[in-house]
Amino acid sequence: MTRYASLSPLLLTGMLMAAGCNSAAQESPPQKPAAKPHETGLVTLTTEEMRSGAIVVQPAVRGEFKLHRDFPATVVPDHHATADTTALVRGRVVDVYADLGQQVKGRDLLPMLNSSELGMAQSAYLKAVAKLYVADRAYERATMLLKEKVIGLAEAQRRQGEMLSHRAEKREAEDRLRLLGMSDEHIAKLNHDQKILSYVPITAPFDGRVIARNLTKGEVVEVTEKLFTVADLSKVWVLANIPEKDITFIRVDAGTEKAGVEQLVEVLLSAYPGEVFHGKITYVGDVLDVATRTMNLRLELPNPHRKLKPEMYATIRVHSLPEPGILMVPESAVQRERDRRFVFVQRDSHTFEARDVTLGETNGEAVKILDGLEEGEPIVVKGAYVLKSELLSDQI
């Protein structure tokens, strides 16, 4: 009888089943290694899982950390290069030579007015000139007669007084014409031609663009009424209101000669996505607005291509001075779970540790690490959400 003949059929069947199970166990694929019980917080991924999750690891480094704050703002013309043209006399608009949005040069004619007041002032001036001429001749004749002892000293002095009085009247009438907008050239022409012209030219004060027009042909305009607004838009201002809680973020000496290194300020506009304009702080308010509890801030920006239009909405981004030697990680590396903040530190090629960290300030791109991480430790900066999902699934 063979070796196995003495074995019972039941025992033989059990041995064969055990052998079959051992063979199946040897042929099954290897499982992903699990973390040891005392090493909670570890996540292990296969090479394929790391590739599909796009895991990127970089060392934690120290560098310059900069904060920034964003504030809503508005583009306005440079008030130092903006002028309102007004009428110095009451008159009727005869013609209009400039329109809204038109580029003009200094002394270009904007509107022309016809003013009876100017006509009367010119008439008064010509009368004063004529009276002075007569008084001058009378005084010259009196001086000659005094030398010949034809008249007395008293008469000569009376003629001199009349001459000086008429000279003052002529000067007063001339000043009145200047006040009404007549130039020395026009006054000289009036003297020469002796012709009263009651037209009042209103001219541009400097090169710029017409940004407001408040008159029409035939309209009667009053004294000091704003007719045109001309602005040089090669530079513009951006005005912002800084909340009281953010005042300390703005350097006190910004916009002054004591500033030294200028505080970096960027201007962003929805009209030009992706484009950044750089400005300079020229004014920091000294008093808060009582109603809004905000401080005025003014920036000056070059505008050579006239992209920035008055009344555009903008966002100003104010940067702090850089802090050197700060340990920081990208925002994408930090994971949050309720009150917990952690990063994944690589332990070996496939194993990662969820390390709790204490965070400091963030600028939206990087965050300060105050505790829990050392410089040079390899951390996951991309794909950390994959590891977080694995970690949370293991805890269920």
C-alpha positions as CSV (number, residue, x, y, z in Angstrom):
1,M,0.0,0.0,0.0
2,T,1.3,3.4,-0.8
3,R,2.3,6.1,1.7
4,Y,-1.1,7.8,1.5
5,A,-3.2,4.7,1.5
6,S,-3.5,4.7,5.2
7,L,-4.9,8.3,5.3
8,S,-8.6,8.6,5.6
9,P,-10.5,10.2,2.7
10,L,-11.5,13.1,4.9
11,L,-7.9,14.0,5.9
12,L,-6.7,13.7,2.4
13,T,-9.4,16.1,1.2
14,G,-8.4,18.6,3.9
15,M,-4.7,18.5,2.9
16,L,-5.5,19.0,-0.7
17,M,-7.7,22.1,0.1
18,A,-4.9,23.6,2.3
19,A,-2.4,23.1,-0.5
20,G,-4.7,24.9,-2.9
21,C,-5.2,27.8,-0.6
22,N,-1.4,28.2,-0.2
23,S,-1.0,28.2,-4.0
24,A,-3.7,30.9,-4.4
25,A,-2.1,33.1,-1.8
26,Q,1.3,32.9,-3.5
27,E,-0.2,34.0,-6.9
28,S,-2.2,37.1,-5.6
29,P,-0.7,40.6,-6.3
30,P,1.3,42.4,-3.5
31,Q,-0.8,44.8,-1.4
32,K,0.2,48.5,-0.6
33,P,2.1,48.5,2.6
34,A,0.1,49.8,5.5
35,A,1.3,52.2,8.2
36,K,2.3,50.6,11.5
37,P,-0.2,51.1,14.3
38,H,2.0,53.5,16.2
39,E,2.7,55.6,13.1
40,T,-0.7,57.2,12.6
41,G,-0.7,60.2,10.2
42,L,1.4,58.4,7.6
43,V,0.1,57.9,4.1
44,T,1.7,55.5,1.6
45,L,1.1,55.8,-2.1
46,T,2.2,53.5,-5.0
47,T,4.3,54.9,-7.9
48,E,1.2,54.9,-10.1
49,E,-0.9,56.8,-7.5
50,M,1.9,59.5,-7.1
51,R,2.0,59.9,-10.9
52,S,-1.8,60.2,-11.3
53,G,-2.0,62.6,-8.3
54,A,0.7,64.9,-9.8
55,I,2.6,64.9,-6.5
56,V,5.3,67.6,-6.4
57,V,7.8,67.8,-3.5
58,Q,10.0,70.7,-2.7
59,P,12.1,71.6,0.4
60,A,10.8,74.2,2.9
61,V,13.0,77.3,2.4
62,R,13.6,80.7,4.0
63,G,13.3,83.8,2.0
64,E,11.9,87.4,1.7
65,F,8.3,87.5,2.8
66,K,6.1,90.4,1.6
67,L,2.5,91.2,2.5
68,H,0.0,93.2,0.5
69,R,-3.4,94.7,1.0
70,D,-6.0,95.5,-1.6
71,F,-8.2,98.6,-1.4
72,P,-10.9,99.9,-3.8
73,A,-10.0,103.2,-5.6
74,T,-11.1,105.6,-8.3
75,V,-9.1,107.2,-11.2
76,V,-9.4,111.0,-11.3
77,P,-7.6,113.8,-13.2
78,D,-4.5,115.3,-11.8
79,H,-6.0,118.3,-9.9
80,H,-2.8,120.3,-10.5
81,A,-3.3,120.0,-14.3
82,T,-7.1,120.5,-14.4
83,A,-8.7,123.9,-15.0
84,D,-12.3,125.2,-15.3
85,T,-12.7,128.1,-17.8
86,T,-15.2,130.7,-16.7
87,A,-16.7,133.9,-18.1
88,L,-15.5,137.1,-16.3
89,V,-18.4,139.0,-17.8
90,R,-22.1,138.3,-18.5
91,G,-22.6,137.6,-22.2
92,R,-24.2,135.5,-25.0
93,V,-22.4,132.6,-26.6
94,V,-21.8,133.6,-30.2
95,D,-19.9,130.4,-31.2
96,V,-18.3,127.2,-29.7
97,Y,-15.0,126.0,-31.1
98,A,-14.3,123.0,-28.9
99,D,-16.2,119.9,-28.0
100,L,-16.2,117.2,-25.3
101,G,-13.2,114.9,-25.6
102,Q,-11.3,117.2,-28.0
103,Q,-7.6,117.7,-27.6
104,V,-6.7,121.4,-27.4
105,K,-3.6,123.5,-27.1
106,G,-2.9,126.4,-24.7
107,R,-4.6,129.6,-25.9
108,D,-6.9,127.7,-28.3
109,L,-10.3,129.4,-28.6
110,L,-13.0,127.5,-26.8
111,P,-16.2,129.7,-27.0
112,M,-16.7,133.3,-28.1
113,L,-19.1,135.5,-26.2
114,N,-20.7,138.9,-27.0
115,S,-20.9,141.1,-23.9
116,S,-22.4,144.6,-23.6
117,E,-20.5,144.9,-20.4
118,L,-17.2,144.6,-22.2
119,G,-18.4,147.1,-24.8
120,M,-19.1,149.6,-22.1
121,A,-15.7,149.0,-20.5
122,Q,-14.0,149.6,-23.8
123,S,-15.9,152.8,-24.3
124,A,-14.9,154.0,-20.8
125,Y,-11.3,153.2,-21.6
126,L,-11.3,155.2,-24.8
127,K,-12.9,158.1,-23.1
128,A,-10.3,158.0,-20.3
129,V,-7.5,157.9,-23.0
130,A,-9.0,160.9,-24.7
131,K,-9.3,162.9,-21.5
132,L,-5.8,162.0,-20.5
133,Y,-4.5,163.3,-23.9
134,V,-6.3,166.6,-23.4
135,A,-5.0,166.9,-19.9
136,D,-1.4,166.1,-21.0
137,R,-1.5,168.8,-23.6
138,A,-3.0,171.3,-21.2
139,Y,-0.3,170.6,-18.6
140,E,2.4,171.0,-21.2
141,R,1.0,174.3,-22.3
142,A,0.7,175.5,-18.7
143,T,4.3,174.6,-18.0
144,M,5.4,176.8,-21.0
145,L,3.1,179.7,-19.8
146,L,4.5,179.4,-16.3
147,K,8.0,179.8,-17.6
148,E,6.9,182.9,-19.5
149,K,5.1,184.1,-16.4
150,V,1.8,184.3,-18.2
151,I,0.1,182.3,-15.6
152,G,0.8,181.7,-11.9
153,L,2.1,178.7,-10.1
154,A,-1.3,177.8,-8.8
155,E,-2.8,177.5,-12.2
156,A,0.1,175.3,-13.4
157,Q,-0.4,173.0,-10.4
158,R,-4.2,172.8,-11.1
159,R,-3.5,171.6,-14.6
160,Q,-0.9,169.1,-13.3
161,G,-3.5,167.7,-10.8
162,E,-6.1,167.2,-13.6
163,M,-3.5,165.4,-15.7
164,L,-2.6,163.0,-12.8
165,S,-6.3,162.4,-12.1
166,H,-7.0,161.5,-15.7
167,R,-3.9,159.3,-15.8
168,A,-5.3,157.3,-12.8
169,E,-8.7,157.0,-14.5
170,K,-7.0,155.7,-17.7
171,R,-5.1,153.1,-15.6
172,E,-8.2,152.0,-13.8
173,A,-10.1,151.6,-17.1
174,E,-7.2,149.6,-18.5
175,D,-7.1,147.3,-15.5
176,R,-10.9,146.8,-15.9
177,L,-10.3,145.5,-19.5
178,R,-7.6,143.1,-18.3
179,L,-10.0,141.9,-15.6
180,L,-12.6,141.2,-18.3
181,G,-10.1,139.1,-20.2
182,M,-8.5,141.4,-22.7
183,S,-4.8,140.9,-23.2
184,D,-2.3,143.7,-23.6
185,E,-2.2,142.9,-27.3
186,H,-6.0,143.5,-27.6
187,I,-5.8,146.7,-25.6
188,A,-3.0,148.0,-27.8
189,K,-5.2,147.2,-30.9
190,L,-8.1,149.0,-29.3
191,N,-5.9,152.1,-28.8
192,H,-4.7,152.0,-32.4
193,D,-8.1,151.2,-34.1
194,Q,-10.3,153.1,-31.7
195,K,-13.0,150.5,-32.5
196,I,-15.1,149.0,-29.8
197,L,-15.4,145.2,-30.1
198,S,-17.6,143.6,-27.5
199,Y,-16.5,140.0,-28.3
200,V,-15.0,138.0,-25.4
201,P,-12.7,135.1,-26.4
202,I,-12.4,132.3,-23.8
203,T,-9.2,130.3,-24.4
204,A,-7.7,127.1,-23.1
205,P,-5.2,127.6,-20.2
206,F,-2.8,124.9,-21.3
207,D,-2.5,121.8,-23.5
208,G,-5.1,119.1,-22.6
209,R,-8.3,117.4,-23.3
210,V,-11.8,118.9,-22.9
211,I,-13.5,116.7,-20.2
212,A,-16.5,118.8,-19.5
213,R,-18.6,121.3,-21.6
214,N,-21.5,123.2,-20.0
215,L,-22.7,125.6,-22.7
216,T,-24.5,125.8,-26.0
217,K,-24.6,128.4,-28.8
218,G,-26.9,131.3,-28.1
219,E,-27.0,130.7,-24.4
220,V,-26.5,133.6,-22.0
221,V,-23.8,132.8,-19.4
222,E,-23.2,134.5,-16.1
223,V,-20.0,135.6,-14.4
224,T,-18.0,132.7,-12.9
225,E,-20.2,130.1,-14.5
226,K,-18.1,127.0,-15.5
227,L,-18.0,126.7,-19.3
228,F,-15.3,124.1,-20.0
229,T,-13.0,121.9,-18.0
230,V,-9.7,121.1,-19.5
231,A,-7.4,118.5,-18.1
232,D,-3.9,117.2,-18.9
233,L,-4.4,113.4,-18.7
234,S,-0.7,112.5,-19.3
235,K,-0.7,111.9,-15.5
236,V,-3.7,110.9,-13.4
237,W,-4.4,110.4,-9.7
238,V,-5.9,107.3,-8.1
239,L,-7.7,108.0,-4.9
240,A,-8.5,105.4,-2.2
241,N,-9.9,105.4,1.3
242,I,-8.0,103.2,3.7
243,P,-10.0,101.7,6.6
244,E,-8.8,102.6,10.1
245,K,-7.7,99.0,10.9
246,D,-5.3,99.1,7.9
247,I,-3.7,102.5,8.5
248,T,-0.6,101.0,10.0
249,F,0.0,99.1,6.8
250,I,0.7,102.4,5.0
251,R,4.1,103.9,5.8
252,V,3.7,107.2,7.6
253,D,6.4,108.9,5.5
254,A,5.0,107.6,2.2
255,G,4.7,110.5,-0.3
256,T,7.2,112.7,1.6
257,E,10.9,113.5,1.0
258,K,11.8,111.4,4.1
259,A,10.4,108.2,2.6
260,G,13.7,106.9,1.2
261,V,12.8,103.6,-0.3
262,E,9.3,104.0,-1.9
263,Q,6.5,101.7,-0.8
264,L,5.6,99.5,-3.7
265,V,2.0,100.2,-4.9
266,E,0.3,98.5,-7.9
267,V,-2.9,99.5,-9.6
268,L,-5.2,96.9,-11.1
269,L,-8.2,97.6,-13.3
270,S,-10.9,95.3,-14.5
271,A,-10.8,97.0,-17.9
272,Y,-7.2,95.6,-18.4
273,P,-7.1,92.1,-16.8
274,G,-3.6,90.8,-16.3
275,E,-2.0,94.3,-16.7
276,V,-0.4,96.0,-13.7
277,F,0.1,99.8,-13.4
278,H,2.7,101.1,-11.0
279,G,2.0,104.3,-9.0
280,K,3.7,106.5,-6.4
281,I,2.1,107.6,-3.2
282,T,2.0,111.4,-3.1
283,Y,-0.4,112.0,-0.2
284,V,-1.3,110.3,3.0
285,G,-4.2,111.8,4.9
286,D,-3.7,113.2,8.4
287,V,-7.3,113.1,9.5
288,L,-9.9,110.3,9.3
289,D,-13.3,110.8,7.8
290,V,-15.7,111.0,10.7
291,A,-18.5,109.1,8.9
292,T,-16.6,106.3,7.2
293,R,-13.6,106.0,9.6
294,T,-11.2,106.0,6.6
295,M,-8.0,107.8,5.6
296,N,-7.4,109.4,2.2
297,L,-4.6,108.0,0.1
298,R,-3.5,109.5,-3.2
299,L,-1.4,107.9,-5.9
300,E,0.1,109.5,-9.0
301,L,0.5,107.4,-12.2
302,P,2.0,108.2,-15.6
303,N,-0.7,107.8,-18.4
304,P,1.2,108.3,-21.7
305,H,-1.2,106.2,-23.7
306,R,-4.4,107.6,-22.0
307,K,-5.5,104.1,-21.0
308,L,-6.6,105.3,-17.5
309,K,-9.8,107.3,-17.8
310,P,-11.2,109.5,-15.0
311,E,-13.9,107.8,-12.9
312,M,-12.6,104.3,-13.7
313,Y,-12.9,101.9,-10.7
314,A,-9.5,100.5,-9.7
315,T,-7.9,98.4,-7.0
316,I,-4.7,99.5,-5.4
317,R,-2.4,96.8,-4.0
318,V,0.0,98.2,-1.4
319,H,3.1,96.0,-0.6
320,S,4.9,96.0,2.7
321,L,8.7,96.1,3.0
322,P,10.1,92.5,2.6
323,E,11.0,90.6,5.8
324,P,14.2,88.5,5.1
325,G,14.9,85.0,6.4
326,I,11.3,83.9,6.9
327,L,10.5,80.2,6.8
328,M,7.5,79.9,4.5
329,V,5.6,77.4,2.3
330,P,3.2,77.8,-0.6
331,E,-0.5,78.1,0.3
332,S,-1.1,75.0,-1.7
333,A,1.0,73.0,0.7
334,V,-1.1,73.8,3.7
335,Q,-4.1,71.5,4.4
336,R,-7.0,72.4,6.7
337,E,-9.3,70.0,8.6
338,R,-11.5,71.8,11.2
339,D,-9.1,73.5,13.6
340,R,-6.1,71.5,12.4
341,R,-3.4,72.9,10.0
342,F,-0.9,70.5,8.6
343,V,1.5,69.8,5.7
344,F,2.7,66.5,4.3
345,V,6.4,65.8,4.9
346,Q,8.0,63.1,2.7
347,R,9.5,60.3,4.8
348,D,10.7,58.2,2.0
349,S,10.0,57.8,-1.7
350,H,6.4,56.6,-1.2
351,T,5.5,57.6,2.4
352,F,4.3,61.0,3.7
353,E,3.7,62.3,7.2
354,A,0.9,64.7,8.0
355,R,2.7,67.2,10.2
356,D,0.8,69.8,12.3
357,V,2.2,73.3,11.9
358,T,1.6,76.7,13.4
359,L,0.9,79.3,10.7
360,G,1.7,83.0,10.7
361,E,0.6,85.7,8.2
362,T,-0.2,84.9,4.6
363,N,0.0,87.0,1.4
364,G,-2.2,84.7,-0.6
365,E,0.7,82.9,-2.2
366,A,2.9,81.9,0.7
367,V,2.3,81.5,4.4
368,K,4.7,81.9,7.3
369,I,5.6,78.8,9.3
370,L,6.1,79.6,13.0
371,D,6.4,76.0,14.4
372,G,6.3,72.4,13.3
373,L,8.6,72.4,10.3
374,E,12.4,72.8,9.8
375,E,14.2,74.4,6.9
376,G,15.0,72.0,4.2
377,E,12.4,69.4,5.0
378,P,10.8,68.0,1.8
379,I,7.1,68.9,1.7
380,V,4.3,68.3,-0.8
381,V,3.5,71.6,-2.6
382,K,1.2,70.1,-5.3
383,G,-1.2,67.3,-5.0
384,A,-1.5,67.4,-1.2
385,Y,-5.3,67.0,-1.5
386,V,-4.7,63.5,-2.8
387,L,-2.8,62.6,0.4
388,K,-5.4,64.3,2.5
389,S,-8.1,62.2,0.9
390,E,-6.1,59.0,1.6
391,L,-5.5,60.1,5.2
392,L,-9.1,60.8,5.9
393,S,-10.3,57.6,4.3
394,D,-7.9,55.6,6.6
395,Q,-9.5,57.3,9.6
396,I,-13.0,56.3,8.7
